[in-house]
């Protein structure tokens, strides 16, 4: 089964590039099958990692950034792939 973990944060106004740089620099204890990083208006950063694992498997996730970098707690979601 493929599991996707989504991590989304909103930077303090004007700190979007700093948050993007921070997110890209975060290493995970285990390398995922795939990892993509996105940005969006309002200084938002999204990181999606894909894993070959059970839905409830313990998987490494990006941590919370420093509170001075973000406007709120990180949002996290977990999804499982379904046949097409």
C-alpha positions, 0 to 999 in steps of 0.5 A: 500500500502507498501512504502519502503524508502531507505537511502544510505550514503558513509562514509569517508574512514575508517569510515564505522563502525562509519557510521554504528553505527550512522545509527543504533542509529537513532530513527524514530518518528514513528516505520516502519513495518520493518527496515533493515540496510546493509553495502557494500564495499567502506564504504557504509551503506544502510537503508531500511524502510517499511511503510503501507502508500500512496506513497506520505505520509509524513514519517520520514526519517533518517537525514543527518549524520555529514559532517565529517562522509560522503563523499557526501550527502545522497542518498534517494529513495522511492518505492511502492510495486507492485503485484507479 
